[in-house]
């Protein structure tokens, strides 16, 4: 009986930490949903994936938020050209890797944050991309945008946590060459250990239920 009870507890814990089996569709997306994508960005994504992983060990290199304008839903995301609006067709038309595309939705006890965060996202439109990943400047990378919109929605209290970011290969404890070249070109010191967050870390937040999506 003890062994059976322990097995049930273990399975319950494992399931609760995994993405839900039920699937959403694009038509059932809601404002404030966070979309996670495994988009191929070459050595940059390989370096990111090597130092962190998302829920269920999946790799995610991008995330964005679902918003509504008039009667239409679309995406607000931070990309190389800055914070922009993107249609569902363009956003979901991108080819993804093994991590695919997942949806993060606020758990029921936090659901009131979602529409607030969605509205907040409009304030960021036109802001420049944060090429040096500085959480303190007025520029934004993809997960930093999500962090900001939900923090505002939560009375300026963090929803998604910051942690020290690393640009080092865990196998060698040396900086990834791609990051060395990247920051050298920007004439900027590698921000090792500075506070930040990435899509994988956001996907594992206790605030979110994670769903698969049929595209």
VENDACOR-V922220 format. One record per residue. N is the residue number from 1. RES is the residue in three letters. OMEGA is omega in whole degrees, -180 to 180 (NA if undefined). BURIAL is # if it has 24 or more other ideal C-beta (glycine too) atoms within 12 Angstrom, else .. D_FIRST is the distance of its C-alpha to the first C-alpha in Angstrom with 2 decimals. Layout:
n=(N;N)
res=(RES;RES)
omega=(OMEGA;OMEGA)
burial=(BURIAL;BURIAL)
d_first=(D_FIRST;D_FIRST)
This chain:
n=(1;2;3;4;5;6;7;8;9;10;11;12;13;14;15;16;17;18;19;20;21;22;23;24;25;26;27;28;29;30;31;32;33;34;35;36;37;38;39;40;41;42;43;44;45;46;47;48;49;50;51;52;53;54;55;56;57;58;59;60;61;62;63;64;65;66;67;68;69;70;71;72;73;74;75;76;77;78;79;80;81;82;83;84;85;86;87;88;89;90;91;92;93;94;95;96;97;98;99;100;101;102;103;104;105;106;107;108;109;110;111;112;113;114;115;116;117;118;119;120;121;122;123;124;125;126;127;128;129;130;131;132;133;134;135;136;137;138;139;140;141;142;143;144;145;146;147;148;149;150;151;152;153;154;155;156;157;158;159;160;161;162;163;164;165;166;167;168;169;170;171;172;173;174;175;176;177;178;179;180;181;182;183;184;185;186;187;188;189;190;191;192;193;194;195;196;197;198;199;200;201;202;203;204;205;206;207;208;209;210;211;212;213;214;215)
res=(UNK;UNK;UNK;UNK;UNK;UNK;UNK;UNK;UNK;UNK;UNK;UNK;UNK;UNK;UNK;UNK;UNK;UNK;UNK;UNK;UNK;UNK;UNK;UNK;UNK;UNK;UNK;UNK;UNK;UNK;UNK;UNK;UNK;UNK;UNK;UNK;UNK;UNK;UNK;UNK;UNK;UNK;UNK;UNK;UNK;UNK;UNK;UNK;UNK;UNK;UNK;UNK;UNK;UNK;UNK;UNK;UNK;UNK;UNK;UNK;UNK;UNK;UNK;UNK;UNK;UNK;UNK;UNK;UNK;UNK;UNK;UNK;UNK;UNK;UNK;UNK;UNK;UNK;UNK;UNK;UNK;UNK;UNK;UNK;UNK;UNK;UNK;UNK;UNK;UNK;UNK;UNK;UNK;UNK;UNK;UNK;UNK;UNK;UNK;UNK;UNK;UNK;UNK;UNK;UNK;UNK;UNK;UNK;UNK;UNK;UNK;UNK;UNK;UNK;UNK;UNK;UNK;UNK;UNK;UNK;UNK;UNK;UNK;UNK;UNK;UNK;UNK;UNK;UNK;UNK;UNK;UNK;UNK;UNK;UNK;UNK;UNK;UNK;UNK;UNK;UNK;UNK;UNK;UNK;UNK;UNK;UNK;UNK;UNK;UNK;UNK;UNK;UNK;UNK;UNK;UNK;UNK;UNK;UNK;UNK;UNK;UNK;UNK;UNK;UNK;UNK;UNK;UNK;UNK;UNK;UNK;UNK;UNK;UNK;UNK;UNK;UNK;UNK;UNK;UNK;UNK;UNK;UNK;UNK;UNK;UNK;UNK;UNK;UNK;UNK;UNK;UNK;UNK;UNK;UNK;UNK;UNK;UNK;UNK;UNK;UNK;UNK;UNK;UNK;UNK;UNK;UNK;UNK;UNK;UNK;UNK;UNK;UNK;UNK;UNK)
omega=(179;-180;179;-179;180;179;179;180;-179;180;179;179;-180;-179;-177;-180;-176;176;-177;-177;-180;-175;173;170;178;-178;-178;176;-178;177;-179;175;178;-178;178;-179;170;-178;-179;174;174;-176;178;-180;178;179;179;-177;-177;-178;178;176;180;-179;-178;180;-179;178;176;179;-177;172;-176;-176;177;-180;179;173;-171;-178;-174;173;173;-173;163;-176;174;-180;-175;-179;178;-180;-171;170;-178;178;176;-178;-180;-176;-176;178;-179;176;-180;-180;-175;179;178;-180;176;180;172;-180;-180;174;-171;-178;179;-169;-179;179;-172;-180;178;179;179;178;180;-176;-179;180;-174;-178;180;177;-179;176;-179;-175;180;173;-180;-175;-175;-177;-178;173;-171;167;-165;-177;175;175;178;178;-177;-177;-179;176;176;-179;-176;178;177;174;-177;167;177;-170;171;178;-180;180;177;179;-178;175;-178;179;-175;-174;175;178;174;179;-179;178;177;-180;-177;-177;175;180;178;-175;-175;180;179;-174;-179;177;179;-176;178;178;-179;-176;180;179;178;-176;-179;-178;178;179;-168;157;-178;-177;168;180;174;180;NA)
burial=(.;.;.;.;.;.;.;.;.;.;.;.;.;.;.;.;.;.;#;.;.;.;.;#;.;#;.;.;#;#;#;#;#;#;#;#;#;#;#;.;#;.;.;#;#;.;#;#;#;#;#;#;#;#;#;#;.;#;#;#;#;#;#;#;#;#;#;#;.;.;.;.;#;#;#;#;#;#;#;.;.;#;#;#;#;#;.;#;.;.;#;#;.;#;.;#;.;.;#;#;#;#;#;#;#;#;.;.;.;#;.;.;#;#;.;#;#;#;#;#;#;#;.;#;#;.;#;.;#;#;#;#;#;#;#;.;.;.;#;#;#;#;#;#;#;#;#;#;#;#;#;#;#;.;.;.;.;.;#;#;.;#;.;.;#;#;#;.;.;.;.;.;.;.;.;#;.;.;#;.;.;#;.;.;.;.;.;.;.;#;#;.;.;.;.;#;#;#;#;#;#;#;#;#;#;.;#;#;#;#;#;#;#;.;.)
d_first=(0.00;3.81;5.45;5.06;6.16;8.64;9.86;10.64;12.38;14.25;15.46;16.58;18.51;20.07;21.20;22.64;24.71;26.08;28.94;28.29;28.46;31.00;34.57;37.61;41.21;44.32;45.28;42.20;42.69;43.28;45.41;43.73;41.42;41.35;41.87;40.73;42.58;42.55;46.34;48.09;50.39;50.84;50.50;49.86;46.66;45.65;46.11;44.19;41.26;41.09;40.56;38.16;35.90;34.75;31.47;29.42;31.92;34.73;38.31;40.46;44.08;45.12;44.08;46.07;45.92;46.63;49.48;51.67;55.45;57.04;55.02;53.91;50.88;51.33;50.19;51.37;50.78;52.21;53.73;56.59;59.25;57.56;55.56;56.31;55.49;54.25;53.93;50.72;52.60;53.58;50.32;48.03;50.63;49.94;48.39;45.04;43.13;39.57;38.20;39.97;40.16;37.46;37.80;36.57;36.58;36.13;32.90;33.67;33.96;36.61;38.33;41.57;42.22;42.63;45.97;47.37;46.60;48.08;51.30;51.45;51.47;55.00;56.31;55.56;57.45;60.22;58.78;59.18;56.45;55.18;56.04;55.25;51.90;53.09;50.99;53.95;56.69;57.50;56.40;53.08;50.85;48.23;45.21;47.58;48.80;45.30;44.79;48.08;47.74;44.34;45.33;48.34;46.26;44.04;47.01;47.54;44.03;42.18;39.63;39.35;39.39;42.06;41.39;43.69;44.72;45.44;47.90;47.10;45.61;42.40;43.31;46.69;46.65;49.97;50.94;50.59;54.17;53.96;53.44;56.19;58.61;57.50;58.03;61.15;62.70;61.94;63.36;60.26;58.15;54.63;52.51;49.84;47.36;48.74;46.48;45.58;42.92;42.42;40.96;37.80;37.01;37.79;35.43;32.45;33.39;30.87;33.53;33.31;31.43;32.42;33.39;34.83;38.26;40.20;43.75)
